[in-house]
Amino acid sequence: MKAQASIILISAVILALLFAGCTTQPQTTPTPSPTTQIPTTIPPIPPITGTWMLVSGLAGQGSTTVLPGTTITATFSDGETVSGSAGCNNYVAMYQVEKTNLKVGKPATSKMMCNSPAGIMDQETIYLSNLQGAARYAISGDMLTIYDVAGKTLLTYQRTAVPVPPMPLVNITWNLDLYRQSSGSNVPVIQTTNVTALFGSDGSISGSAGCNSYTGTYTTSGSNGISIGPLATTRMYCGDPGVMDQETAYLALLSTVSSYEVTEDGMLNLMNSTGTPVLVFSS
């Protein structure tokens, strides 16, 4: 009997231990620690639009200041054209901006030759080359810096404090620099041609289309609305490559114009119904 009692007691102890081992222990959920909130607001990128005056530019192995007695400017318009004075000649080019990335097309310029001060034409050549080499820009306060693809500083400008009054539209002979092709690209005028527009105070328009002369009428409305046409032309044929195609494109674009803009630095932009410059002139 004592042996049976011992076996029963041992069995009871083993069952109790097994039951205790299978019992689920309560789980304690850890208290999450507070997290630091990181600001997600990104400051806006200052727009490049406006008129800037060149302070210094890359030349050779370093930067140089603008020659005394010369002024170099750049006006970036909302219509994606940049224009201004290169020191001697006026210039205009198309530009594109994406965030701080900047791309400037080949500038078209007037055809003057300046003899003084010494080095002015070399300065102009270097400036226009640097401008076309733009890859990125940064604005700090009233300073604009343009960099190349390697991050080297090409041009440094200061925003002009006093804007130059815009030129009037009428009674000025405007010389075409760029026109927009049907493909959407902008091309400079053939160098051997002279395409002009003269807006008279009586509502007349006249000029050279590159080969033929033309005349017609225009009307303005509001602050900058304009409508051009109908137009009449002479009937000559010019055999130089591209001249007649350019003339046809120019006269067709005149009829699509719905607004205009005369910039502070003496450029005339004629724009279509979407506000895109299709004809860009200098005075």
Protein Blocks (a to p, Z undefined) as FASTA:
>chain_A
ZZmmmmmmmmmmmmmmmmmmmpccddddddddddddddfbdcddddfbdcdddfbdcehj
bccdddehiacdddddfkopacddehjaccddddddehjaccdddddddfbdcfbdehkl
mmmmmmmmmmmmpcbdcdehjaccdddfkopafbdcdddfbdcddddfbhpacddfbdcd
fkopacdddfkbccdddddfkopacddehjaccddddddehjlpcceddddddfbdcfbg
hklmmmmmmmmmmmmpcbdcddfkopacdddfkopafbdcdZZ
